[in-house]
């Protein structure tokens, strides 16, 4: 099967999100919650979903060093290690 024309998706080497808490709504049932995982979900034209778990470092959520694109629902698609995936933004 040949690949469709176009550029391959690239996740930038910069934080895609910051913060550790998801804000709550009004009332005790909608209290703020601590974030334990942030993921990017990409859906292709054939309906497959590819999930890339972001890595928390330096108070922000970063793309893993080299994500793998797989449709396996029971696995993360990243190849991240616990530390050292990205340089600190200030060098």
Legacy VTK file of the C-alpha trace (Angstrom):
# vtk DataFile Version 3.0
C-alpha trace
ASCII
DATASET POLYDATA
POINTS 91 float
0.000 0.000 0.000
1.442 3.368 -0.955
1.387 6.306 1.399
-0.834 9.294 0.589
0.992 12.471 -0.446
1.837 14.980 2.261
4.215 15.609 5.107
4.602 13.144 7.974
3.285 14.517 11.269
5.990 15.861 13.581
5.509 16.706 17.249
7.532 19.802 18.155
10.285 19.696 20.792
8.450 22.161 23.015
5.802 21.814 25.709
2.351 21.045 24.325
0.645 21.832 27.649
1.493 23.123 31.120
-0.092 22.647 34.520
-0.873 19.833 36.935
-4.575 20.411 37.728
-7.766 20.192 35.665
-10.061 22.961 36.909
-13.352 22.011 38.478
-16.810 23.416 37.981
-19.216 24.664 40.572
-19.981 22.463 43.567
-18.097 19.795 45.497
-18.738 17.082 42.873
-16.915 19.168 40.262
-13.768 19.860 42.293
-10.426 20.386 40.575
-8.535 17.170 39.848
-4.815 16.444 39.682
-3.675 15.441 36.179
-1.844 12.105 35.947
-1.631 11.728 32.160
-2.008 13.882 29.051
-2.267 12.263 25.626
-2.554 13.372 22.037
-5.072 11.404 19.962
-4.757 11.455 16.178
-7.547 9.984 14.039
-6.793 8.982 10.449
-9.187 9.011 7.515
-9.779 5.258 7.884
-11.107 5.858 11.417
-8.091 4.451 13.288
-6.993 6.317 16.422
-3.348 6.711 17.384
-2.612 7.723 20.987
0.645 9.347 22.110
1.118 9.839 25.855
2.942 13.073 26.647
5.819 13.151 29.133
5.724 15.431 32.192
8.988 17.345 32.625
9.920 20.800 33.934
6.288 21.500 34.895
5.039 20.912 31.362
3.791 18.094 29.122
6.121 17.267 26.209
5.872 15.003 23.202
7.998 11.855 23.629
11.345 11.829 21.843
10.135 9.687 18.933
6.506 8.568 19.058
5.477 5.349 17.340
2.151 5.413 15.560
0.156 2.294 16.346
-3.531 1.509 16.602
-3.169 -0.918 19.509
-5.732 0.266 22.114
-4.016 -1.423 25.059
-0.603 0.221 24.622
0.794 3.688 24.725
2.348 4.621 21.414
5.299 6.522 22.790
8.882 5.387 23.266
9.645 7.841 26.026
12.006 7.185 28.884
11.355 8.668 32.341
13.847 11.493 31.894
16.055 13.148 29.340
13.728 13.180 26.339
13.996 16.881 25.667
16.456 19.604 26.547
15.330 22.183 29.063
13.675 25.075 27.151
16.283 27.520 28.402
19.153 25.321 27.307
LINES 1 92
91 0 1 2 3 4 5 6 7 8 9 10 11 12 13 14 15 16 17 18 19 20 21 22 23 24 25 26 27 28 29 30 31 32 33 34 35 36 37 38 39 40 41 42 43 44 45 46 47 48 49 50 51 52 53 54 55 56 57 58 59 60 61 62 63 64 65 66 67 68 69 70 71 72 73 74 75 76 77 78 79 80 81 82 83 84 85 86 87 88 89 90
